[in-house]
Amino acid sequence: MKDLRGYLKYLNYGFAAVILSLLIFSAIDYAKGTPPFFVVSDNPSSMSPTIDYGDAVMVYKVSFDSLDVGDIIVFKDPRGIPLTVIHRVVEVDTEGSHRYLLTKGDNDLTNPTIDPWEVTEEDYISKAILIIPAAGYISPSLWGTGGLLVVLAITIVVLVIFLFGPRKDKASDSEEPQAEKPQEPVQEGGC
């Protein structure tokens, strides 16, 4: 049992290190002006089954010239619509010194053909480096009114349990029972 607690302690440290690393990475990206995460909010997702509705995509801006076929990228809709698109590069073409990418969503039901646009360096935002399934559900952009009410209710329940829940006695908190000290014999009489 003691070994299990030790392993859990190190697992907890590892988890905290991963979270801290993600926070530092995110802070650096925000400082550079690039959002480090995007949440997939189209349902059904044009990238399903690779990326589904509610998934969070961690991104990193690499040079446009380093992008290749198979990379999943984030870009502004080249048609001028205020929309961010996450699709896979299916072809890299060059016209003179002008390089552009052709993209397509992985979902063949919603995206049966290559996208009708060319992604240029001006449209490109960043490259996907990690897909975190369902992590986007913590994003308020997916909640709507009902979701906000659920989050509020859960927060209230947790606070009530934390503030008014059962409390442990400090004396009963110790993990190992204390061994009783043998009582010294009392000498009667005296001299």
C-alpha positions, 0 to 999 in steps of 0.5 A: 500500500505504501508503494502505491502511494509513492507511485501515485505521488510521482504520477501526480508530480508528472501530471503537474509537470505536464500541465505546467509545461502546457501553461508555459507553452501557451503563455509563450505562444500568446506573447507571440500573438498566436493562440496556442489552442483551437476548439473544433466547433463544427458538428459534424466535424469536417476533420472527423474521425481525426478531430471531432466536435469538442476536441481541442487542437494545440498548435505551433507556428512553424514556417510556411515553407516547412509545411508538407502533405499530411500536415494538419494546419489552421488557417483563415478562410481564404474566401474572406469569411471570418472563419478559422479552418482546420484541415489537412494539407493534401498538395503543395504547389508553386507558381513561380515564387508563389507557394500555396497549399491545397487542403481537405477535411478528413471527413469524406461525408462533409468534405468529399473533394479538395477545398475550393481555395488555395491557402497562402502564407497570408492565410496560414496561422499555425500547424496542429501538434497535438489533438486533445479529445473532448478538452474543448468542452471546457471552452465556453464557446461550446456551452451555450446557455444550458451548458453555462447553467450546468457548469454553474450548478456543478460549481455550487455543489462543489463549493457547498461540499467543500465548505459544509461537507464532513470534516475529519478529526485531526486525531483520526487523521493519522495513518498509523495507529499509535502503539500504546505505551506500557504503563510503568508500575506504580510502587506503593508504600515507600521508604 
